[in-house]
């Protein structure tokens, strides 16, 4: 018997989806409907942007074009990374030729050498590159105020080793404004212009200058602020180079841009796509259309010092975002970067991250695989507008140098970081292994000290700064007394009534280095404070009497996990969205933990 197929159902429309979403919200007590229900599911980002829960064909964005053609949103090169993946660029701060060669023999395709006071002595450049085939391995320098001597040393090394100037690849890394942002020291542009002239005349594959946006990212800047600062720095550099006699085409060709890649993969993808679009517009206005060359570095800001193994996951996602976003070169910082000099295992994991993503996950097979996503295209467009507005703000302040020297740029970045710091303190932006699921029993991983980074300019921040300060206080207390500060968690009623809040309180207090004790009696716990953990119904019945009992037993302060109350004898509540850092800091103060 032949069964006739059912008549096709009409496709659902957006309003039907909104009604379903409203039904879900209604179960949690919301009475929102329609677009209000959809808006309640959206997520606020920095720069005034919002991520919607659903994107459709109605969420339009400008045509992104094709790879290799302006505005280069979909990639700077027509072939993308399909011919072998992105350039795997490893960072080195010590003159250790064995480590350099190990990297190059195991997947690294170019070198990023930090020279000068904060890295390899310029006089040791030859030692650092001993055994390296300079005609095959591109070299990028990062020498701050010693950019001129470092460049001269590298160019001399090429000549001494008989490297054909036409085959030289890399970047001499001069970045006067980036150095000023890091240190507050002004650097003369004249030597930079001289290097640019030499590269343009004799080294067609070598760039002279880096436009480094990392100082602004590491000072707490948002994605749009990072974009705006990179554009303003790029424009300032073009002005200096053309004033020194280079054509606009020659000046544009001398620049490589450096951006941070974070574990927010979609924001990173959109940022890199937006960066190419914005620079294409700048180059077009200057009369020399050209693509932006991008070097992406996994974010130092996101790296944690506690439970550093989680950094391997963060850098993997960031590397994926950099590759998918179309970066020309990607540097994966080793997972122990925040602790000191990376050990061989950390360096191996860092270089293998790109290898796995390219060779096993095949991310490079398709050019701009995120292209066409309604979400990614819309986010790219919105971020491009936000970045352009910040660029205009800097230009209105007199340009990048003036904005830096007046303090206005630093204040703008500081304001952004203050807002983000509040979200971190409230755990609205969680840090796995630090503010969420910390492991107090795991000692801090030790590493040899790394060279001190340049300082004196914009600050360097990390997401874990506030929690790290709390944990350091606890560590000192442990070293001095032999035990950590403790809090007694009083679980009330059956497991079904207290498990969720017991876990919540345990995580919260451990984030500040306070050891939770939830077995036995308060008297045997060694604690000086306590926290009640139960359902709201049990709090109504027992919170006041239990708080009185705990204080009679010696508890100096009694918390309650949740928003219930107030109750007699309960001094404070801890709950989702409270300022965890403030709670933990004052608790340590009361415990005498300095």
N, C-alpha and C positions, 0 to 999 in steps of 0.2 A: 504494500500500500504506500502510495506516495503522499507524504505530508507536506502541505503547502507551507512555505516559510511564513513566519509571523510578519505582519506589517511593521516596518521600521518605526520605532518610537521617535517622536519629534525630539530634536536635540534640546537639552536643558539650556535655559538662558541665565544670564548673570543674576537676575533677581531671584530665581529659584535657589541658586547657590547661597545668596545672601540670607534667604529664609532658613536654610539648613544651618548656616553659621550662627544665626540668631538663636535657633533652637538649642544649640550646644551651649552658647553663652547663658541662656536662660536657666540652665541647670545649675549654674554657679551664682545665680541670684541677679543676673543682669536683665534689664527690660529693654535693651537696645534692639533696634531692628533696622533693616535696610542698609543704607550706606554707613550709618552710625555703628552698626554691628561690625561691618567690614573694617571701619577705621579703628575700632577697639582692638582688632587683631594685628594692626600695623605696628612697626617697630621704629622708634626714633633713632636716627643716626646723628653724628656730628654734622656741622655745617647746615643745619636746618633741613636736612634730608629725611625722608621717611620711606621705609621699605614696606610695601603693601603685602598682604598675605597671598594675593593672587594677581597675576598679570595676564592680560589677554591681548588680542590683536588690536584692541582699542587703545592700548598704551603705546602710543606712537613715539618714534624717535627719528631724527634725520637719517637719510640713507648713509650707511657706513661705508659704502664703496667696496672696493676690492683690494686685496693685499698688493702692496707695491705701488699703489696709486694714491694720490692725495684724496682725502685727508689722512690716510694711513691708519685709520681706526682699526682695520682688520689685519694690520701688520705692515712693517716697513719694507719687507722684501716680498717679491712675488712668490718665491718658493717657500717662504716662511722658514720653519726649522725642519722641513721634511727630509733634507739631505743628510741628516746626521744629528739632529737635535740642537739644542742651544749650546753656547759656549759655557763649559763648566770652569768657572774661575775661582781658584782657591786663594785665600788670604794668608799672608805670611808676615810675621812681625819680628822674626829672628833669622840670623844668617846661618841657617842649617841646611846645607846643600843635600844631605841625605834625605831629609823630610821633603824638600822640594822635588827631588827626583822620584821619591816614592809616590808622591801625588801624581806626577806626570806619567809615571809608568802604570798607573791604575785608574785612569779615567779622567783626570783633570786635563783640560785642553788649553788653559792660559793661567797666568800668575798675576796676583795683585800683591805688590810688595809695599809695605808701610816702612818708610825710611825716615831717618833723622832722629830727633830726641825721643820720639815715642815708638821707635822700632829699630830697624837695621841701620847701623851707621852708614852713611853714604860711602865711606871708604871701604866698606865690606860688601858692596854690591857685587863685585866680581866673585867673591867667595860664595855668596848666596846663590849665584847663578852658575857655579862651577859644575861642568858636565851637562848643562842644559843646551840643547840645540836651539839657538836663538832664531834660526831661520824657520823653525817649526812651531815654537811656543811663543805666542804673543805675551808681552809683559806690560802691565799697567802699574804706574808708579803713584804713590801717595806720600808726598814728602813735605807738605805744608810750606813753611817759609824757606825750606831748602829745595824747593822745586827746581830752581835753576841749576845748582850744582849736581843734583841727582840726575837731571836730564842730561847734562854734559857727561856725567860718568857713564850713563847707559849708552849714549850715542858713541862715545869713545870705545866702549866695550864691543859694540857692533863692528866698528872698524877694525879693532884689534883681532877679532875672530873671523874677519873676512866675510861678514854677512852682507849680501847684496842689499843696498838700500831700498831697492824696489820690492824686496821680499819682507822687509821689516813690518811687523804688525803690532798694534798695541796703543798705549796712550801714555804720554809723559805726565799726565795728571795734574797740571798746574790749575789751581783753583783759588785765587786770591780772596774772593768773597767767602768761599767756604771756610778757608782758614781763619778769616776775620770772625766769622760766626762762631767758630770753635774757641778762639783764643782772645778775641778783642783786639788783636794786632793787625795793623794795616800793612798790606804788602803792595809794593809797586807793581803796576801792570806792565811796565816797559819790558822787563825780561820775558814775560809771558808772550808778549807780541813778537819778540825776537824768536822765541821757540816756534811760535805758530808760522812765522815766515819760513823758517828752516824746514819745517815739516811740509808746508805747502810746496816748497821749491824742490826738495830732494827726497822726501820720504812719503810717497803717495798713500801708503797704507798705515801711516802713523799719525795719530791725533796728538794735539798738544795740551788740550784742556778738558777738565772734568767739570760738569755742573752737578755738584753734590747736594742732593736734597736731604741727606741723612741728618745733618745738624739740626734741621727744623723738625724732622720727625722725632729725633731723640730729645728735643726740647719740649715734647708734648704736643706738637702740632697735629692737626687733623689732616685727612687726605687732601682736602681742598687747599689747605694752607701749604702743604708740601708741594702741590702742583703750582700754586701761585708763586711761591718762593723760587721754584726751579725756573719758571718762565722769566721772572724778574732778574734772576742771576744770569740766565742765558742772554737776555736782551742787553744787560749791562756789559757782559763780555763781548757781545757782537759790537757794541758801540766802541769799546776800547780797541778791539782788533781792527775795525775799519778805520778808526781815527789814525791808527798806526800805519795804515797803507794797504792792508789786505782788502781784496774785493769782498763783497757780501757773500758771494758763493764760496770763496776760500775760507772766510770766517765761520760760516755755518758748518762747513765740512770738518772743522777742527774740534767740534764739541761732542762729548759723550755725556749722557745724563744718567745720574745714579739715583735710584729710588728704593724705598723699603717695601718688602713684601711681608704681609702679616698673615696670621692664621685665619683672618676674615677673608676667605678666598674670593668671594664675589666682589667685595669692595676693592681688593687688590687687582683683580682682573679688569674691573671698570676703570680704576685709576690709571693703569698702564695704557689702556685704549684711549682714555680721555687725554692723557699726556701727549700722545702722538698727534691727536687731532688738534690740540691747542698749539703745539709747536709748529705744526704745518701751517696754521693760520698766521703765526708770527713770521715764519719764513716767507710766506706769501706776501705779507704786507711789506716786508723788507726787500722784496723783489728777487728773492733767491729760493724758490720752492725746494724743499729738501726734507727727507725723513729724519725723525729723531732716533738716534742710536741709544739703546737703553741697557744699562747694567743694573740688575736688581740684586739686592742683598736681603736675606732673611732678617727680619726686624730684631735689633738688639733690645728694643723696649719690651718685647713680649717674652724674652728669655728669663726664666726663673732660676734662682740660686738654690732653692729647696726643691727636692724631687726633680733634679735636672733631667732625668730620663724622659720626662714628659716633653721636654724641648725637642726631642727627636720627632715626636708627632707634630708639634707646632711647625717645625721647619719643613717637614714633608708636605704639609698642606700649603705652606707659603711658597715652596718651590713649585708645587703643582700650579698654584695661581700665577706665579711668575712666568712659567712656561706657557700656560694656556693664554695668559695675557699678552704674549708676543715679545717677551724680553729677548734681547740678543745674547746677553750673558747673564748667568745666575751664580751668585756666591751663596753657598749654604754655610752659615756660621755653625761650628761644632756645638753640640749640645752643652758642653761645659764652658762655653765662651764667657759667661758671666762670672766664672769662678777663677779664671787665670789662663795660663797657656794650655791649649787643648792637648790631650794625650793622643798617642797613635790610634787608639780605638775610636775616639771621637772624630778624628780627622777622617778615618776610613768610613765611618757611618755618613759623615757629611758628603764626601765625594760620591759614595754609593747611592745616596738619595737621588741625585739626578740620573745616575745610570739606570736605576730601577724604573724610574718614571719614563725615561726615554726608551730603554731597550725592552722592558717587560710590560709596562703599562701602555706603551705605544702612544704617549701623549703628543708626540711630534708628527704623527702620521697625517693629521688633519690640521690645516691652517685655520687658526681662530675658531676652535671648536665651540666656543661660547657664543660666537656670532649668530644672530638670528633669534637668540633667546629674548623674549619680550622683556624679561627682568633685566638682563645684562645690558641690553641696548638702552633701555630707559635709564638705568642707573648710570651708565656711561655718559649719557646726555646731561643728566642732572648734575653729575659731578663735574663735568666739563664747564657748565655754567657757573657753578660755585667756585671752581678754581680760577676761572677767568675774572670773576668779581674780586677775589682776593688779590690777584695780579694787578688789577686796576687800582685797588686800594694802596698797594705798595707803590705803584707808579705815581699815584696822587700824593704820596708821602715823600716824593723826591727820588724814588728808585730804591733798589735793594740796599745799597750802601748807606743812604741817608736813613732809611727805615731801621736799619740795624743800629747805627750810631746814635740815633735819637732815643732808642729804647722802645719805640712804638711797636716794632715787630716783636721784640722779646715779650712785651706786655700782652700782645695779642695771643702769642703762643702760650704764655702762662695762664691766661684766662681760660683758654681751651682745656689746658691740663687740669685746672682746678675743678672744672665741671666733671671731667672724666675721673679724677681722683675721688670725687664724692661717690660716683657710681661703683668704683672699685671698693671703697670703704664700706658701702652698703651691700656689696656682693651682687649688685645688679649686673656687673661684669665679673664673672667668676674667674679665678685662676686655679686651675686644677693642680692639686698637690700643694697649694699654698693657702688660698682662702677657702677652697673646697677640697675635702678628702686629704688633709695633711697627714703626714706620718711622723709623729713626734719621736718614734723610736729610731728613725733613720738619721745617722749623723750627717753633718754637712760634708759634702764631698770636697776633698782637698786637691788643690792643683798648685803648680809652681806659679808665682806671681807673673802676670803679664806686664809689659811696659805700660807705664801710666799714660792714659790717653791725654791729648791736649786739653787744656782747660783755660778758664779766664774769660770765656765768652758766654754763649748760651749754655744753660744747664743741661745735664744729661739725666734723663729720668728713666725709671723702669716701672713696669706695672706692679711689681712686688715690693716696692720701696717701703711702704708703710708697714706691711706685714713682716718684712725682713727685719725692720727695726724692733718689732715686738718679739720676734723669735730670737734675735740677738740678746735681748734682755733676759729671756728665759734661759738661753744657753749659758750666759754668765752666772745666773743663779745656780744652775746645775753644776757648773764648774766650782763654784764657791761653797755650796752647801751639800752637794751630792744628790740633790733631788730637784725636780721641777716644781714650780708652784702648782697647787692642785685645787680642784673644785669637785665637790660631791654632787653627783647627779641623782636626785631622789626620784626613782621611777614609781609612779603610783598606779595601782590597779593592774589588770591583766595586760599582757603584751600588746594586744590589739588597741589598748587605750593609750599606751605610752611610747611604743617603738618609734614612731615617726619623729616625735619631738625629742626623744632621747638621742636619736641619731643626729638630728639638727643641732642640738646643744653640744653634743660631743665634737662635731665638726667645727662649730663656731669657736669654742674655747681653745681647741687645739691649734686653730689658725693663729692664735696669739701666744702659743707656747705654753698654754695652761693645760696640765694633764687632767683629764676627766676620770673620776673614780665612781663607778656605778654599782659596785658589789659591796656587800657587808654593810656595816653601820657607819654613820657619820663620824662617830668617835674614833673608829679604827682607820679612817680614810687618810688622815694626815692633812686634811683640807682646812682652810679657814673660811671658805665661802661655799654656798650650796645653790643648786638650781632645781626647781620642781619641774617634772616632766609628766604630763598626763593630758587627758581630754578636757575640754571646757567644762563638761558636766561634772567630772571629778574635782576640778578646781573649785567649782561652786560649793561642793560638799566638804572638801578637805584642805584647800590651800591655806586658809588662815591658821588652822590648828597645826598643820605640819610646819608652817613657817615659824610658829611660836616654839614648837618642839625643837626645831633645828637651832634656833637662836639660844634656847635654853641649854643646848648641848655645846654651844660655843661658836656657832656660825656668826660671823660679823656682818654678813650681807647675804640676802636670799634673793635669787633671781627666779623668774617664772618663764618657761619657754612657751611663747605664744602671745597673743594680744589680749587674752582674757584679763579680767580684773577691773579696777584695783581691789586688792585684798589686804586686810591688816597683817602686818609683819612681812609682806612682800615688798622689797625695796625697789625693784625694777624688773622690766620684762625685756626679753630678747626675742626678736621676731624677724621674719623676712622683710628686708628693707630698712632695718635699723642701722645706725652707724656703727658697724662692728668694730672698726678701728678705735673709735672713741670709747666704746664699752670696754674693750680689751685693755686699752691703755690705762684707763682709770682703775680697772680691776687690778692690774699689775701694780699700780701706785699704792692701792690700799694694802696689797700683799707685801709691800716693801721691796718689790723687785725693781731695781734701778737700771 
